[in-house]
């Protein structure tokens, strides 16, 4: 699941439709939103291929395309094809049954055991070939009812329906190949029981009441022999462990909202919450709304929530009242600006669902305030839904085997260093759920603790981080002494390797649900870590204007250091501006304030802003302390003007050295960008202004070589000046 079935199926369909002599290749999906998405993907793939991809908006259009003599790929739903087959059978029309058609069935674990697929296979049995694509094939262990065929055989596994496996690619292999991510799975006790020992005591009391002939010692021996899984199972059986929505749902919502910003990485990613049954999904939706209203102030950033499920019909036992749909649509319009109308064919439930599917793939509200942070579902979006921005699945229902793997795999799309794994957070029956996970992984992968599908426990990941932090500290014990490595190439490389290794592991640890900074467990405090970041930035400035090899993200822990300040140039300038006093016609500061200013400048240097710190210190020494700043001049403005003057001196010096026009060089520097460091604006104007005879540097010997050397020197000089005064 998530390892590339769509592109694989397209390539298969392409080969069969262009080289194998078939009349048609039909790609079957089981839901309309997948029909639309698959058609779009197939058309994109087919743009450079000798094949046409036809989508089917209606049964009539499907009939036209199927009867057309033109070869190609048809994308449609099982429902539409079943409806067409029904019409053909009723009209005694065998024209399509005689064609050589290949059917590629997507998500072949879902509706393929039903009546519709049976009708389709019967009609096309003469010349039709059926191939199934699925990330979770059905085995005997899945205990699917299935259907009887014409030979009275029960068709209840994928192999019985489609024949032997042609190719197997397990979740373990996909993870090892880097095509999908592994999972970090949490099992949360929301307070329905205090501990497993407490459950044991309650079970002992229950057994004693039911079997008074057993001695206390026999009961104790029996209960103590239970594993935690057996304790849970027996507690459920005896009615001791019960989840009541009135208390359980508020606890779950509180847990989710309390950790929302950290888990979503400040709204970069989003999440799905899946609950059994529509009434529970609605209860969750309303509890989210209630707690968001209570927890967040008017000025706070609030999460956007949406809910979706199958709206059903009048015969659906869980059919949702129109008022609920109206409530959902009204809430949705408030943050998206898009209005939907309950019961409307064009702007109703179907259009609402399609918009949710498309909008949710864009990530959370941190990326765009109209995005969705939480999608609450009852069964929907747990198979076929594909989004790299989904990093968390909250589960408050029973999931087993193929349903479990399919639902969990919504989170496993590869994204980058910000997403090292998909996070699954279960809120019911911790040990029972853990056993279900292990059973599913054994069926669809290697299973067990050795399976790469499950990432390290948080404690293990932290231990690995501590080891890497210790190695980092051994390369540079005091990060504020980074300058000692400046001319030590071997030591500098050892530090770089250790720092990036520790950073990579920290990024990994930060994505766990349990993450918060722990000085003892991590081996250093947050402030010290920031100093190591500063040392790295000072030792390895992006000379080409690029970014560090690994993204250095700000810490986003659940606990923060008390009294920590953000020390940057703006902060120091603000501090100086507040503390200066007038003495005659100039501004000045007392010795204690000057000491604080120097400390803050040093801290700025420690945090990786060495160039800015040096510039500020020079300004303070040569302008403020020397009494060169007149009374009444804004301190920020004085610093900015001083920097411009320093920059002009550097421009004039470089122009004089190379014999070029200083004004052209200044114009180029003004629009030069570090993000495109090798592109020098107005380069032709600069080289065209060269007067070799006036250049101080004539080491090239002639103008041609001089210009070639100038073109090489400009990017480095521009980057250095821009970084210094930017």
C-alpha positions in Angstrom: 0.0 0.0 0.0 1.5 3.3 -1.1 4.4 1.7 -3.0 3.4 2.6 -6.5 0.4 0.4 -7.6 -1.1 3.2 -9.7 2.0 3.7 -11.9 2.6 -0.1 -12.0 -1.0 -0.7 -13.1 -0.8 2.0 -15.7 2.4 0.5 -17.2 0.6 -2.9 -17.3 -2.4 -1.5 -18.9 -0.2 0.4 -21.4 1.6 -2.7 -22.4 -1.6 -4.8 -22.8 -3.4 -2.1 -24.8 -0.6 -1.4 -27.3 1.2 -4.7 -27.7 -0.8 -7.7 -26.6 -3.7 -7.6 -29.2 -6.6 -7.0 -26.8 -9.7 -5.0 -27.9 -9.8 -3.0 -24.6 -8.1 -2.7 -21.3 -10.5 -1.7 -18.5 -9.2 -0.3 -15.2 -11.8 -0.9 -12.5 -12.0 1.1 -9.3 -14.6 0.7 -6.5 -15.4 4.3 -5.7 -16.2 7.4 -7.8 -13.5 9.6 -6.2 -10.9 7.0 -7.1 -12.4 6.9 -10.6 -11.8 10.6 -11.0 -8.3 10.5 -9.4 -7.2 7.5 -11.4 -8.4 9.0 -14.7 -6.4 12.1 -13.9 -3.3 10.1 -13.0 -3.6 7.8 -16.0 -4.1 10.8 -18.4 -0.9 12.4 -17.0 1.0 9.2 -17.5 -0.4 8.8 -21.0 0.6 12.3 -22.1 3.8 10.9 -23.7 2.5 7.5 -24.6 0.8 6.1 -27.7 -2.5 5.4 -25.9 -5.8 7.1 -25.1 -7.3 7.1 -21.6 -11.1 7.4 -21.6 -13.0 8.3 -18.4 -16.7 7.4 -18.0 -19.0 10.0 -16.6 -22.1 7.8 -17.1 -23.2 4.2 -18.0 -24.1 5.5 -21.5 -20.6 6.8 -22.1 -19.1 3.6 -20.8 -21.3 1.6 -23.2 -20.1 3.9 -26.1 -16.4 3.5 -25.2 -16.6 -0.3 -24.7 -18.3 -0.8 -28.1 -15.9 1.5 -29.9 -13.4 -0.3 -32.1 -10.6 2.0 -30.9 -8.2 0.3 -28.6 -7.1 2.1 -25.4 -7.6 2.2 -21.7 -11.0 2.8 -20.1 -11.2 3.8 -16.4 -14.5 3.2 -14.7 -16.1 2.0 -11.5 -17.3 -1.5 -10.6 -20.8 0.0 -10.1 -21.0 1.5 -13.6 -19.7 -1.6 -15.3 -22.1 -3.8 -13.3 -25.0 -1.5 -14.4 -23.9 -1.8 -18.0 -23.7 -5.6 -17.7 -27.2 -5.7 -16.2 -28.5 -3.7 -19.2 -26.7 -6.0 -21.7 -28.0 -9.1 -20.1 -31.6 -7.8 -20.0 -31.3 -6.8 -23.7 -29.7 -10.2 -24.6 -26.7 -8.3 -26.0 -23.5 -10.4 -26.2 -21.5 -8.0 -28.3 -19.1 -7.1 -25.5 -18.8 -10.6 -24.2 -17.2 -11.6 -27.5 -14.5 -9.0 -27.3 -11.0 -9.7 -25.9 -11.0 -7.4 -22.9 -8.5 -7.3 -20.0 -9.8 -6.1 -16.6 -7.4 -4.7 -14.1 -9.1 -4.4 -10.8 -7.8 -1.9 -8.3 -8.1 -2.3 -4.5 -9.0 -5.9 -5.3 -9.5 -6.7 -1.6 -12.7 -4.6 -1.3 -15.9 -5.2 -3.3 -14.6 -8.0 -5.4 -16.3 -10.7 -3.3 -19.7 -9.1 -3.9 -22.6 -9.7 -6.3 -21.5 -7.0 -8.8 -18.1 -8.5 -9.5 -19.8 -11.9 -9.8 -22.2 -10.6 -12.5 -19.3 -8.9 -14.4 -17.2 -12.1 -14.4 -20.1 -14.2 -15.6 -20.8 -11.9 -18.5 -17.2 -11.6 -19.7 -16.1 -15.2 -18.8 -15.7 -16.2 -22.5 -12.8 -13.9 -23.4 -12.3 -11.7 -20.4 -9.1 -11.8 -18.4 -9.1 -10.4 -14.8 -6.1 -9.2 -12.9 -6.2 -7.8 -9.3 -4.0 -5.2 -7.8 -4.1 -4.8 -4.0 -1.9 -4.0 -1.1 -3.8 -6.3 1.2 -5.0 -9.5 -0.6 -7.6 -11.6 1.3 -6.5 -14.9 2.7 -8.3 -17.6 4.6 -7.2 -15.9 7.8 -9.4 -12.9 6.9 -12.6 -15.0 7.3 -14.5 -13.3 4.5 -17.9 -14.8 3.7 -17.5 -14.7 0.0 -19.9 -16.0 -2.7 -20.6 -19.4 -4.2 -19.7 -19.7 -7.9 -21.5 -21.8 -10.5 -19.5 -24.9 -9.3 -20.7 -24.3 -5.7 -17.2 -23.3 -4.7 -16.9 -20.6 -2.0 -14.9 -17.7 -3.5 -13.7 -16.0 -0.3 -10.0 -15.2 -1.0 -8.2 -13.0 -3.6 -6.4 -16.1 -5.0 -9.7 -18.0 -5.5 -11.2 -15.0 -7.3 -8.2 -14.1 -9.5 -6.0 -17.1 -9.5 -2.4 -17.6 -8.3 -0.2 -14.6 -7.3 1.8 -13.1 -10.2 4.0 -11.0 -8.0 4.3 -10.1 -4.3 5.9 -7.0 -2.8 5.4 -6.9 1.0 5.3 -3.8 3.2 8.6 -4.8 4.7 10.3 -4.8 1.3 8.7 -1.4 0.4 10.0 0.1 3.6 13.5 -1.2 3.1 13.4 0.2 -0.5 12.4 3.6 0.8 9.1 3.6 -1.1 7.0 3.9 2.0 7.6 4.8 5.7 7.3 2.6 8.8 4.8 3.2 11.6 5.2 4.5 15.2 2.2 3.1 17.0 1.0 4.4 20.4 -1.6 2.7 22.6 -3.2 5.3 24.9 -5.1 4.4 28.1 -7.6 7.2 28.4 -8.4 6.4 32.1 -10.8 3.5 31.8 -8.5 1.5 34.0 -5.7 2.6 36.4 -3.3 -0.2 35.7 -3.1 -3.8 34.8 -2.6 -4.7 38.4 -5.9 -2.9 39.3 -7.6 -4.9 36.5 -6.1 -8.1 38.0 -7.6 -7.3 41.4 -11.0 -6.6 39.9 -10.8 -9.9 38.0 -9.9 -11.7 41.2 -12.9 -10.3 42.9 -15.2 -11.3 40.0 -13.8 -14.9 40.0 -14.2 -15.1 43.7 -17.8 -14.1 43.4 -18.5 -16.5 40.5 -16.5 -19.4 41.9 -16.6 -19.3 45.7 -15.1 -22.8 46.0 -11.7 -21.6 44.8 -9.3 -20.5 47.5 -7.7 -17.0 47.5 -4.4 -18.5 46.7 -5.7 -20.4 43.7 -7.4 -17.3 42.4 -4.2 -15.2 42.9 -2.1 -17.8 41.1 -4.6 -17.9 38.2 -4.8 -14.1 37.8 -1.1 -13.5 38.2 -0.5 -16.0 35.5 -2.4 -13.8 33.0 -0.4 -11.8 30.5 -1.5 -8.1 30.1 -3.2 -9.2 26.9 -5.2 -11.9 28.8 -6.0 -9.5 31.6 -7.5 -7.1 29.0 -9.4 -9.8 27.2 -10.9 -11.2 30.4 -11.7 -7.7 31.7 -13.6 -7.0 28.5 -15.4 -10.4 28.7 -16.5 -9.8 32.3 -17.6 -6.2 31.6 -14.9 -4.7 33.8 -13.2 -2.8 31.0 -15.8 -0.7 29.2 -15.5 2.4 27.0 -18.4 4.9 27.5 -18.6 7.6 24.9 -19.9 10.2 27.5 -16.5 10.1 29.3 -14.2 8.5 26.6 -14.7 10.9 23.7 -14.0 14.1 25.7 -10.8 12.5 27.0 -9.6 11.6 23.5 -10.4 15.0 22.1 -8.5 16.7 25.0 -5.5 14.5 24.4 -5.5 15.3 20.6 -6.0 19.1 21.0 -3.4 19.4 23.7 -0.8 18.0 21.4 -2.1 19.3 18.1 0.6 21.9 17.3 3.5 19.6 18.1 2.0 16.6 16.4 1.1 18.5 13.2 4.5 20.4 13.3 2.7 23.7 13.6 0.0 22.8 11.1 2.4 21.5 8.4 0.7 18.1 8.5 -2.8 17.0 9.2 -4.6 13.9 10.7 -7.6 11.6 10.3 -9.6 10.3 13.2 -11.6 7.2 12.5 -14.4 6.1 14.7 -16.8 3.2 14.4 -20.3 4.2 13.3 -21.6 7.5 12.1 -23.2 8.5 15.4 -19.8 8.3 17.1 -18.2 10.3 14.3 -20.8 13.0 14.8 -20.3 12.9 18.6 -16.5 13.4 18.0 -17.2 16.2 15.6 -19.3 18.1 18.1 -16.9 17.5 21.0 -14.1 18.9 18.9 -16.2 22.0 18.2 -17.0 22.4 21.9 -13.5 22.0 23.1 -12.0 24.3 20.4 -14.5 27.0 21.5 -13.5 26.5 25.2 -9.7 26.1 24.8 -8.8 28.7 22.2 -9.0 32.4 22.5 -10.3 34.6 19.7 -6.8 35.6 18.7 -5.4 32.0 18.9 -4.7 29.8 15.8 -7.5 27.3 15.8 -7.5 23.9 14.1 -9.9 23.4 11.2 -12.0 20.3 11.4 -14.2 18.5 8.9 -16.3 15.3 9.0 -17.3 12.9 6.3 -18.9 9.5 5.9 -21.3 7.7 3.5 -24.5 9.7 3.6 -26.6 6.6 2.7 -30.3 6.6 1.8 -33.6 6.1 3.5 -32.9 2.4 3.9 -29.6 3.0 5.7 -29.9 2.1 9.4 -27.3 4.8 10.2 -28.7 7.4 7.8 -27.8 11.0 8.9 -30.4 13.6 9.3 -30.4 16.6 6.9 -29.7 18.9 9.9 -26.4 17.2 10.5 -25.3 17.7 6.8 -26.4 21.4 7.0 -24.3 21.8 10.2 -21.2 20.3 8.6 -21.6 22.4 5.4 -22.1 25.6 7.4 -19.0 24.9 9.5 -17.0 24.0 6.5 -17.9 27.2 4.7 -16.7 29.3 7.6 -13.0 28.4 7.0 -13.0 27.4 3.3 -15.4 30.0 1.9 -17.2 27.3 -0.1 -20.8 26.6 0.4 -22.5 23.2 -0.1 -26.3 22.5 -0.1 -27.7 19.4 1.6 -29.5 17.2 -0.9 -28.3 19.2 -4.0 -27.1 17.0 -6.9 -24.3 19.4 -8.0 -23.4 21.2 -4.7 -24.4 18.6 -2.2 -22.9 15.6 -0.3 -20.9 14.2 -3.2 -19.3 17.5 -4.1 -18.6 18.1 -0.4 -16.8 14.8 -0.1 -14.7 15.4 -3.2 -13.7 18.8 -1.9 -12.6 17.3 1.4 -10.5 14.6 -0.3 -8.8 17.2 -2.5 -8.3 19.8 0.2 -7.0 17.4 2.8 -4.1 16.4 0.5 -2.7 20.0 0.8 -1.7 19.6 4.5 -2.8 21.5 7.6 -3.8 25.1 8.2 -0.2 26.0 8.9 0.3 25.8 5.2 -2.9 27.6 4.3 -5.6 28.8 6.7 -8.3 27.2 4.5 -6.7 23.7 4.8 -8.1 21.0 7.0 -6.3 19.9 10.2 -8.5 17.0 11.3 -10.8 14.9 9.2 -13.2 12.8 11.3 -14.5 9.7 9.4 -16.5 6.6 9.9 -14.7 4.1 7.6 -14.1 6.5 4.7 -10.6 7.6 3.5 -9.1 4.4 5.0 -8.2 2.8 1.7 -7.2 4.4 -1.6 -6.7 7.9 -0.1 -3.2 9.2 -0.8 -1.6 12.2 0.9 2.0 12.9 1.8 0.9 15.6 4.3 -1.1 13.1 6.4 1.2 12.1 9.3 -1.2 10.9 12.0 -4.1 8.5 12.2 -6.1 8.6 15.4 -8.0 5.3 15.9 -11.0 4.8 18.2 -12.4 1.6 16.8 -11.6 -2.0 16.2 -9.4 -2.6 13.1 -8.1 -6.0 12.0 -6.0 -7.5 9.3 -6.5 -5.9 5.9 -8.6 -3.0 7.3 -5.8 -2.3 9.8 -3.0 -2.3 7.3 -5.0 -0.2 4.8 -6.0 2.4 7.4 -2.5 2.7 8.9 -1.0 3.0 5.5 -2.7 6.3 4.8 0.1 7.8 6.9 3.1 6.1 5.3 3.7 8.3 2.2 7.3 9.5 1.9 7.8 13.2 2.4 11.2 14.2 3.8 13.1 14.6 7.0 10.1 16.2 8.7 8.2 12.9 8.3 10.3 9.9 9.3 7.3 7.6 9.9 3.5 7.5 10.0 2.1 8.0 13.5 -0.8 5.8 14.7 -2.5 6.6 18.0 -4.9 4.0 19.3 -7.4 5.0 22.1 -9.0 1.6 22.9 -7.8 -1.7 24.4 -4.0 -1.2 24.3 -2.9 -4.8 24.5 -5.7 -6.2 22.4 -5.0 -3.6 19.7 -1.2 -4.4 19.9 -2.0 -8.1 19.3 -4.1 -7.2 16.3 -1.3 -5.1 14.9 1.2 -7.9 15.3 -1.2 -10.4 13.6 -1.8 -8.1 10.7 1.9 -7.5 10.2 2.6 -11.3 10.2 0.0 -11.8 7.5 1.2 -8.9 5.3 4.9 -8.7 6.1 7.5 -10.5 8.3 5.7 -9.3 11.4 7.1 -9.3 15.0 9.6 -6.9 16.5 12.0 -7.5 13.6 9.6 -6.0 11.1 10.7 -2.7 9.7 7.1 -1.7 9.6 7.3 -0.7 13.2 9.9 2.0 14.0 11.9 2.1 17.3 10.1 2.6 20.6 10.5 6.2 21.8 12.9 5.1 24.6 15.1 3.3 22.1 15.2 6.3 19.7 16.1 8.5 22.7 18.9 6.2 23.7 20.3 6.3 20.2 20.1 10.1 20.3 22.0 10.2 23.6 24.8 8.1 22.0 25.0 10.5 19.0 25.0 13.6 21.3 27.9 12.1 23.3 29.8 11.6 20.1 29.1 15.2 19.1 30.2 16.6 22.5 33.5 14.6 22.2 34.3 16.5 18.9 33.7 19.9 20.5 33.1 20.0 24.3 32.2 23.7 24.4 30.2 24.8 21.3 31.0 28.4 22.0 34.7 27.6 21.3 33.9 26.7 17.7 36.6 28.9 16.4 39.2 26.4 17.7 38.2 24.1 14.9 38.3 26.8 12.1 41.8 25.8 10.9 41.6 22.2 12.0 40.2 20.4 8.9 40.2 17.0 10.4 38.5 18.1 13.6 36.0 20.3 11.7 34.9 17.3 9.5 34.6 15.1 12.6 32.3 17.7 14.2 30.3 18.1 11.0 29.7 14.4 10.7 28.7 14.1 14.4 26.5 17.2 14.3 24.5 16.1 11.3 24.2 12.6 12.7 22.8 13.9 16.0 20.6 16.4 14.1 19.1 13.6 12.0 18.3 11.5 15.1 16.8 14.5 16.9 14.5 15.3 13.9 13.4 11.6 14.2 12.8 11.8 17.9 10.9 15.1 17.7 8.2 13.3 15.6 7.2 10.9 18.3 3.9 11.7 20.1 5.8 11.4 23.5 8.5 13.9 22.6 9.6 16.6 25.0 13.1 17.8 25.7 14.8 15.8 28.5 18.2 17.2 29.6 19.3 13.9 31.2 18.0 11.5 28.6 19.3 13.6 25.7 22.7 14.4 27.3 22.4 18.2 27.1 19.9 21.0 27.5 18.1 22.9 24.8 20.2 26.0 25.1 23.4 24.0 24.7 21.9 22.3 21.6 21.2 25.7 20.1 24.8 26.7 20.6 25.9 23.5 18.7 23.6 24.6 15.9 25.3 28.0 16.1 28.7 26.4 16.0 27.8 24.5 12.9 26.4 27.6 11.2 29.6 29.5 12.0 31.9 26.8 10.8 29.9 25.8 7.7 28.2 28.9 6.3 26.3 28.3 3.1 29.0 29.8 0.8 27.0 29.1 -2.3 23.8 30.5 -0.8 22.3 27.0 -0.4 20.8 25.4 2.7 22.4 23.0 5.2 22.4 19.3 4.0 19.9 18.6 6.8 17.1 21.0 7.7 17.7 22.5 11.1 14.2 22.9 12.5 13.3 25.0 15.6 12.6 22.9 18.7 8.9 22.3 19.2 8.8 20.4 22.5 5.9 20.4 24.9 8.0 22.1 27.5 10.0 25.2 27.1 12.9 26.8 29.1 11.6 29.5 31.4 13.1 32.9 30.7 14.7 32.0 27.4 15.0 34.9 25.0 15.4 35.0 21.3 18.8 36.7 20.8 19.2 38.2 17.3 20.5 41.5 15.9 17.1 43.2 16.1 16.8 42.3 19.8 20.3 43.7 20.6 19.6 46.9 18.6 16.3 47.3 20.5 18.1 46.7 23.8 20.8 49.4 23.0 18.1 51.8 21.8 16.3 51.5 25.1 19.4 51.9 27.3 21.3 54.8 25.6 21.2 58.2 27.2 22.2 61.6 25.9 25.4 63.3 27.1 25.8 66.7 25.5 25.2 66.3 21.8 25.9 62.5 21.6 24.4 59.2 22.7 26.2 57.1 25.3 25.7 54.1 27.6 27.0 53.3 31.1 29.5 50.5 31.8 27.0 48.0 33.1 24.8 48.3 30.1 27.8 48.0 27.8 28.7 44.7 29.6 25.2 43.4 29.0 25.4 44.4 25.3 28.8 42.6 24.8 27.3 39.5 26.5 24.3 39.6 24.1 26.6 40.1 21.1 28.7 37.1 22.2 25.5 35.0 22.6 24.5 36.0 19.0 27.8 34.7 17.8 27.3 31.5 19.8 24.0 31.0 18.0 25.6 31.0 14.6 25.5 34.7 13.6 29.2 35.3 13.8 29.3 37.9 11.0 26.4 39.9 12.4 27.9 39.7 15.9 31.3 41.1 14.6 29.5 43.9 12.7 27.5 44.9 15.8 30.5 44.9 18.1 32.5 47.0 15.6 29.6 49.5 15.4 29.3 49.7 19.2 33.0 50.2 19.7 33.6 52.7 16.8 30.4 54.6 16.9 28.6 54.3 20.3 31.5 54.1 22.7 33.5 56.6 20.6 30.7 59.1 20.9 29.9 59.4 17.2 26.1 59.0 17.3 24.3 62.4 17.6 21.5 62.9 20.0 18.1 62.5 18.4 19.2 59.9 15.8 17.2 56.6 15.9 19.7 53.9 16.9 18.4 51.3 14.4 18.7 54.0 11.7 22.2 54.9 12.7 23.3 51.2 12.5 21.6 50.8 9.1 23.3 53.9 7.7 26.7 52.8 9.1 26.3 49.4 7.5 25.5 51.1 4.1 28.6 53.2 4.5 30.7 50.0 5.2 29.2 48.3 2.2 29.9 51.3 -0.1 33.6 51.1 1.0 33.7 47.4 0.1 32.1 48.1 -3.3 34.5 50.9 -4.1 37.5 48.8 -3.1 36.4 45.8 -5.2 35.6 48.1 -8.2 39.0 49.8 -7.9 40.8 46.4 -7.7 39.1 45.1 -10.8 38.7 48.3 -12.8 34.9 48.2 -13.0 32.1 50.8 -12.7 31.2 51.0 -8.9 27.6 52.2 -9.7 26.9 49.1 -11.8 28.4 46.9 -9.1 26.2 48.5 -6.5 23.1 48.0 -8.6 24.0 44.3 -9.1 24.6 43.8 -5.4 21.3 45.4 -4.5 19.3 42.7 -6.4 21.7 39.8 -5.9 20.1 36.9 -4.0 21.8 34.3 -1.8 19.1 31.8 -2.9 20.5 32.0 -6.4 24.1 32.6 -5.4 25.8 31.8 -8.7 23.6 34.2 -10.7 25.2 37.7 -10.9 22.7 40.4 -12.0 23.9 42.7 -14.8 27.0 40.5 -15.3 27.3 41.8 -18.9 27.2 45.4 -17.8 29.8 44.7 -15.1 32.3 43.0 -17.5 31.5 45.6 -20.2 32.6 48.4 -17.8 36.0 46.8 -17.2 39.0 49.2 -17.8 41.9 46.9 -17.5 44.4 49.8 -17.5 42.8 51.3 -14.4 42.5 48.0 -12.5 44.8 47.6 -9.5 44.8 43.8 -10.0 46.5 43.2 -13.4 47.9 39.8 -12.5 45.9 38.1 -15.4 48.2 39.9 -17.9 45.4 40.7 -20.4 41.8 41.8 -20.4 40.3 38.5 -21.5 41.9 36.5 -18.7 41.1 39.4 -16.3 37.4 39.2 -17.2 37.4 35.4 -16.7 39.0 35.8 -13.3 36.5 38.5 -12.4 33.5 36.2 -13.3 34.9 33.6 -11.0 35.6 36.0 -8.1 32.2 37.8 -8.2 29.9 35.1 -6.8 32.1 34.6 -3.7 32.5 38.3 -3.1 28.8 39.0 -3.6 27.8 36.2 -1.2 30.2 37.4 1.5 29.1 41.0 1.3 25.4 40.1 1.2 25.6 37.8 4.2 27.5 40.3 6.2 25.1 43.2 5.6 21.8 41.4 4.8 
